[in-house]
Amino acid sequence: MTILVTGSTGTIGAQVLAHLQGLSVDIRALTRSPETAQLPAGVMAVRGDLADPDSVRAALEGISTLFVLAPNVADELTQAMLTLTVAREAGVKGIVYLSVFGGDAYADVPHFAGKYTAERMIEALDLPATILRPAYFIQNDLRQKDGLLEAGVYGSPIGAKGVSMVDIRDIGEAAAIELVRREQAAAPLGRETYALVGPDGLTGEGIAAIWSEALGRPVRYGGDDLAIMEQRLKTMLPAWHALDLRLMFSRYQTEGAVATADDLARLTKLLGHAPRSYAAFAREAAAQWATA
C-alpha cells in the first residue's frame, strides 16, 4: 500500500517527502498541479485539493496512510475536517495530522482553535492518528534577513515569555517516522500526540543576542508593537490572515509557548536525537548569507 502526503509542495510537505526518501515505502504527493510539481525522485504526483472532497476521494484510492496538512486559509477547519471524514470513509488505516503547539490554550487565535477542533474530531471518532503539534517554525525567521543584515534588528515581536521554536527538519523527520510506523503496522494503531518543539524558550532579546553572535555584529530586538506588525503584514497578506497572526503573537507575548521537559524527552525519543536549536540554525544561516 501507499502513503499520501498532502501539502506536498509547501515548506513542511517538502520536508516530509525528503525524510520519507529511502525508507522503502511507496509515496504519493497531493498537488493541484501535478504536471509542474517539483518532487523528489520516486514520488508520484496526484492531482487533488483539500477544498475539493471528490478530488481527495479519488486521490485516496490505494492509500493506506495519510499525512494531513491543511493550508492556512479562511476555511482551513472545513478542509481539515472533510479530509479526515473522507479518509475515514476510505478506510485509511493510519493518519498523521499536523496541528499546532498551544492550540488547546489559544482559543482566540483562529488557526490554533481550528486545528484543536480537528484534534477533537480525531479523538471523538477514535481515528487511528498521530497528532503533531509544532511550535513556531525556526525557519520563519529567514524572512528577517534584510532587517538583520541591513539594520541590525530582529523584528519578530515574540516578547519576553519564551517560545520553543522548532526546526522544520525535525517536523519533517517526526512526520516521516510516524507515517512509516503506521504504514508498516499490520493493523491500525492507537492515537499518539507529540509536541514538536525546540530545546530553548526563546525571547526577542535572546534571539537578538543569538544573531549578534552568529553575525559577529550588534543586533537589537525591534520590540513588541503588534499594531505595526499587523499593518506590515496587510501589505503582503489578506487582512484576516494578518489579524490572525497578530493574535498569535499577542498570546506569545502574554503567555509564551514554552515546552515542558516531558515534551522534549518524548520528542527526543521519537527522533533518536535532541531537537535542533535556534543557535545552530542562526549559525548555518549566517554562514550561507556570508557566501551568497
C-alpha positions in Angstrom: 0.0 0.0 0.0 0.9 3.7 -0.1 1.4 6.9 1.8 -0.2 10.1 0.6 1.3 13.4 1.6 -0.9 16.5 1.4 0.6 20.0 1.3 3.4 18.3 -0.5 4.8 21.3 -2.3 4.9 23.6 0.7 7.5 24.1 3.4 6.6 21.2 5.7 5.3 18.9 3.0 8.7 19.1 1.2 10.5 18.2 4.5 8.2 15.2 5.0 8.9 13.9 1.5 12.6 14.4 1.9 12.6 12.4 5.1 10.5 9.6 3.6 13.0 9.0 0.8 14.9 5.8 1.1 12.6 4.3 3.7 11.2 1.5 1.4 7.6 2.9 1.2 5.6 4.0 -1.8 4.8 7.7 -1.7 2.3 9.9 -3.5 2.1 13.6 -3.2 -1.2 15.5 -3.5 -0.9 18.7 -5.5 -3.2 21.0 -7.5 -0.7 21.0 -10.4 1.0 17.6 -10.8 2.4 18.5 -14.2 4.6 21.2 -12.7 5.2 20.0 -9.2 8.9 19.6 -8.2 9.0 16.4 -6.2 11.8 14.0 -5.1 12.7 11.1 -7.3 10.3 8.2 -6.9 7.4 10.3 -5.6 4.2 10.1 -7.7 2.2 13.4 -8.1 -1.5 13.0 -7.7 -4.0 15.8 -8.6 -6.1 17.0 -5.7 -7.1 19.9 -3.5 -8.4 19.6 0.1 -11.1 22.2 -0.8 -12.5 19.6 -3.2 -13.5 16.4 -1.3 -14.2 14.5 -4.5 -10.6 15.0 -5.7 -9.4 13.8 -2.3 -11.6 10.7 -2.6 -10.1 9.9 -5.9 -6.5 10.5 -4.6 -7.1 8.1 -1.7 -7.7 5.1 -3.9 -5.0 2.6 -2.9 -3.8 4.7 0.0 -3.3 3.2 3.4 -1.6 6.0 5.3 -2.3 9.8 5.1 -0.4 12.9 6.1 -2.9 15.7 6.6 -1.7 19.3 6.4 -4.5 21.8 5.9 -3.4 25.1 4.4 -3.7 28.3 6.5 -6.7 29.7 4.6 -10.0 31.1 5.8 -11.8 27.7 5.6 -8.9 25.6 7.0 -11.0 23.9 9.6 -13.6 22.8 7.0 -10.9 21.4 4.7 -9.2 19.5 7.6 -12.5 18.0 8.9 -13.7 17.0 5.5 -10.4 15.4 4.6 -10.5 13.4 7.8 -14.0 12.4 7.0 -13.1 11.2 3.5 -10.1 9.3 4.9 -12.2 7.6 7.5 -14.8 6.6 4.8 -12.0 5.3 2.6 -10.7 3.0 5.3 -7.3 4.6 5.7 -5.6 2.8 8.5 -3.2 5.5 9.6 -3.2 9.3 9.7 -0.6 11.9 10.8 -2.3 15.2 11.4 -0.2 18.4 11.6 -1.8 20.6 14.3 -0.1 23.3 16.4 1.6 23.7 19.8 -0.8 25.5 22.1 -4.0 25.0 20.1 -5.8 23.9 23.2 -5.0 27.2 25.1 -5.0 29.9 22.4 -8.8 29.9 22.0 -8.9 33.4 20.3 -6.4 32.6 17.6 -8.3 31.3 14.6 -5.8 28.9 13.1 -4.9 27.5 16.5 -8.5 27.0 17.6 -9.3 25.4 14.2 -6.5 22.9 14.5 -7.6 22.0 18.0 -11.1 21.4 16.8 -9.8 18.9 14.2 -7.9 17.2 17.1 -11.2 16.9 19.0 -12.7 15.3 15.9 -9.9 12.8 15.8 -10.5 11.9 19.4 -14.3 11.8 19.2 -14.2 9.5 16.2 -11.3 7.4 17.6 -9.3 7.8 14.4 -6.0 5.9 14.1 -3.9 9.1 14.1 -0.7 10.7 15.4 -1.2 14.4 16.2 1.9 16.5 15.7 1.9 19.9 17.5 4.7 22.0 16.1 5.6 25.3 17.7 6.6 28.4 15.7 8.9 27.4 12.9 12.5 28.5 13.3 12.9 28.9 9.5 10.2 31.6 9.5 13.0 33.9 10.7 14.8 33.6 7.4 12.3 36.4 6.5 14.3 38.6 9.0 17.4 38.5 6.8 17.2 42.1 5.4 16.5 43.6 8.8 19.3 41.6 10.4 21.9 42.4 7.8 20.9 45.9 6.9 19.6 47.4 10.1 20.9 45.1 12.8 17.3 44.5 14.0 15.5 41.3 14.8 11.9 42.2 14.1 9.6 39.3 15.0 7.7 40.6 18.1 7.7 37.4 20.2 8.1 39.1 23.5 9.8 38.0 26.7 7.8 35.0 27.9 9.6 32.5 25.6 8.7 30.4 22.6 10.1 26.9 22.0 10.6 27.3 18.2 11.1 24.2 16.2 13.3 23.4 13.2 11.2 22.4 10.2 13.7 19.5 9.6 12.6 18.0 12.9 8.9 18.4 11.9 9.5 16.5 8.6 11.5 13.8 10.4 8.9 13.2 13.1 6.1 13.1 10.5 8.1 10.6 8.4 8.8 8.3 11.4 5.1 8.2 12.3 3.9 7.7 8.8 6.2 4.8 8.2 5.3 3.3 11.7 1.6 3.4 10.9 2.1 2.2 7.3 4.1 -0.8 8.3 1.8 -1.9 11.1 -0.3 -4.9 10.5 -3.4 -3.2 11.9 -4.4 0.4 12.8 -2.5 1.8 15.8 -3.8 3.8 18.7 -3.6 7.6 18.9 -0.4 9.4 19.8 0.3 13.1 20.3 3.7 14.8 20.2 4.8 18.4 20.8 7.3 19.4 18.1 9.5 21.9 19.9 13.0 23.3 20.2 15.2 22.9 23.3 15.1 26.6 24.3 12.4 29.1 25.5 13.4 31.9 23.1 12.7 35.6 23.7 13.0 38.5 21.5 16.1 39.8 23.3 17.5 36.3 23.5 17.2 35.8 19.8 18.8 39.2 19.1 21.8 38.0 21.2 22.0 34.8 19.2 22.1 36.7 16.0 24.7 39.1 17.3 27.0 36.2 18.0 26.2 34.4 14.7 26.7 37.5 12.6 29.5 39.0 14.6 27.8 42.4 14.8 25.3 44.0 17.2 21.7 43.1 16.7 18.9 44.5 18.8 15.3 43.4 19.3 12.8 45.5 17.4 10.2 45.5 20.2 6.6 44.3 20.9 4.5 46.7 18.8 1.8 44.4 17.3 -0.1 47.2 15.5 2.9 47.9 13.3 3.4 44.2 12.6 -0.3 43.8 11.5 -0.1 46.8 9.2 3.1 45.5 7.6 1.6 42.0 7.2 -1.5 43.5 5.5 0.7 44.7 2.6 1.5 41.0 1.9 -1.4 39.0 3.3 -5.2 39.2 3.4 -6.5 41.3 6.4 -8.0 38.2 8.1 -4.6 36.5 8.0 -2.7 39.5 9.3 -5.1 39.8 12.3 -4.9 36.0 12.9 -1.1 36.3 13.2 -1.3 39.4 15.3 -3.5 37.5 17.8 -0.9 34.6 17.8 2.0 37.0 18.6 -0.2 38.7 21.3 -0.5 35.3 23.1 3.2 34.7 22.7 3.8 38.0 24.4 1.3 37.5 27.2 1.7 33.7 27.9 4.6 32.3 25.9 4.7 28.9 24.4 7.4 27.0 26.2 7.8 23.3 26.1 8.0 21.1 29.1 10.8 18.7 30.0 8.4 15.8 29.1 7.7 17.4 25.7 11.4 17.5 24.9 12.0 14.0 26.3 9.2 12.4 24.2 10.4 14.2 21.0 14.0 13.3 21.6 13.0 9.6 21.9 10.9 9.8 18.7 13.6 11.4 16.7 16.5 9.5 18.2 18.4 12.8 18.7 17.8 16.1 20.5 15.7 18.6 18.6 17.8 21.2 16.7 18.5 24.6 18.3 17.9 28.1 17.1 21.5 28.9 17.7 22.6 26.2 15.3 20.1 27.5 12.7 21.4 31.0 13.1 25.0 29.9 12.6 24.0 28.0 9.4 22.0 30.9 8.0 24.8 33.4 8.8 27.3 31.2 7.0 25.1 30.8 3.9 24.4 34.6 3.8 28.1 35.3 4.0 28.9 33.2 0.9 25.8 34.3 -1.1 
